[in-house]
Amino acid sequence: MYRRAGRWPVQLRYQTGLTGEQYVSRQAWREATLDGCPMHPAGGCGLTRHGSYPRVLPRGARVARWYCPKTPCTFSLLPDCLAARLPGTLVEVESVVLAVEQAPSVERAADPLRPDIELPGAVRWTRRRTRRVRAALTALRGLLPEHFADCPASIVAFRACLGVEPVLPALREVAAPLLHELPAPLGLRPWAGGSGEPRRRRQHNPGPDPPALSR
């Protein structure tokens, strides 16, 4: 069950235990299953599989989705290896934040991370990931104080606390019941704007209605 908080989530967790490379090579989105509609637990809404959509990174990755014609809206299953609302994997995002923590400045960390673009763009790209991960870690400290109240909101500290590397995929497992209360890229809640409220969610384009089931 998913607790309703404002709009219903369109992105749900897909627990796989796979790395990004394994997810792509196995085409694991084909194996994804959704037992019931989050909006109609009793059934009867006609929930049906509705193909998949591509991710920019990792190349070749797709995300499985389902369509509820009664609402209507779609739901997607995001695997644990992929970052939410950012391109790439959680491991890749974690490596960016760790580089910033270990560098004397964001600029010094950003330059080798994105040599393909000019430094101001690389800094913005790096800060976007660092800011969002730190916000998620700060939120997690408040949601699970028994585990993380004394843990600084950093990759180094959370790695030491849990004794695992990388730590972001492990935290998605630890915080599984709370993912819709945690901001992306770790959680599944959209990133908040300056007001603190989540930005308007961009619903997946459901496309045409699936064909009627034969009786």
Phi, psi and omega in degrees: 000146178241127180285137182278131176221093186075229180286152178292144178292144174257352180242130182237160182280138174242105183279114183236326186075010182264151169283171178300317180296318180294321180299318180288313184296327179273351187050052190293345176297337178289338181270349185295142178226146176236114189290330181198167180282127178300336182268343181224074183302332181280353180085190177086005182265351181082024179307131182217152177297139186229048175072215181205163176235153185277152169258148177296313178222145352294149183300134180093350181283142175227160181238126181288147178218161179231157184236130174255106183289342182283332185285304348266146174196170178245157177231136179242152179253107181270121180291154183300334183286338186265141175289145177273128174061024170217146176294152173093188183262164175296325179297319179294318178296318179300320181296327178293313181295320179297320179299320178294318181296331184263357182260157178290340179201163177298321181299318181293328178283321188289323187302309178286339179290323181229069179290350183278351180230166180291158187304316180302319178293321179296322179294316178298316179300317182289316181296324179301314180289318180296315181298318184287323178293316180296324177295320179293319179293321177296317178297321181294325176300321180285327182281331180232064183296333180295339179255322194232010184302323183263011184260118176302152183280070179218157177296317181302314183292317181290326174298316180294322181295316182268342181070032180225149173221130352289162187257333184297315176299324178293323179292330177295328175287313181300319185262021186311316181289349187247009189298332179276000172254351179259137179287155174296153014269352179282308179271188184247009176274137179301151178298136182278146174277194183296336181282349183090350179268145178302142176293159180303126182289135175270105182294143174301141174289112185288344182070196181290154176300141176295156181298146179297142178287137177286141180266000000 
